[in-house]
């Protein structure tokens, strides 16, 4: 038996299920049942993909050796003639013509060129991350690094894996909390993902005890991801609450703050800086 004044009906025309905990779409602002909460299921007309497809043209440096057509993304100048040469022609004879240049000095010069090239490459990566206009675009770059070391259930199909950096709760005398890379399944609920993170991080989890502090996921700036543990990770992606490669904080929230939904006051700038995402 349904009670019309309790809960909300799903806004999908062919569904109209009475949902006691309806999910509000962050894009069209309509309410839906759990099965139609993601933008794909209810064919949201307001949802737009926020990925940036515009590509930035990288600089190109042509090798100065006559007849060589190689170009590089990073400039590697000779320490003597100050001209750029590709890796194949970095020993272009310039050092050999210097009368006082010893074999050891040549090796040192070669190492300096490599060190300079590496520093320039690292700077390009860091600048890309800092200057990214969109969180999703920045995470595309960070995601490549997370995937190289992330751990998770090997039974999860590769196409269904979503990756995160997760920092464990700060203990009383800790100066910092170091995040680790994990992957979960996009069809899992938020609650199951929290259980997985706590197990991997070896953190005590009493989320089934109504009087104990609860483990909750927050963004790196201290904003709660969701207090609805039944939402799937995919639906949180569709609502814009999560992005693949996000940096997350797993933290305890006491019973009083849970009941009054006082989450963000737990995190000031000084506390947020103690969670380290590498």
Secondary structure, DSSP 8 states (H G I E B T S, - for coil): ---TTSSEE-SSTTT--EETT-EE-TTT--EE-GGG-STTTTT-SS--------------EE--STT---EESS--B-TTT--B--GGGSS-STTTTSTT--HHHHHHHHHHHHHHHHHHHHHHHHHHHHH-SSHHHHHHHHHHHHHTT-B--TTS-GGGEEEEEEE----TT-S-EEEEEEEEETTSBHHHHHHHHHHHTT----TT-TTS-EEEEEETTS-BS-S-TTSBHHHHHHTTS--TTEEEEEEEE-HHHHHHT--GGG--HHHHTTEE--
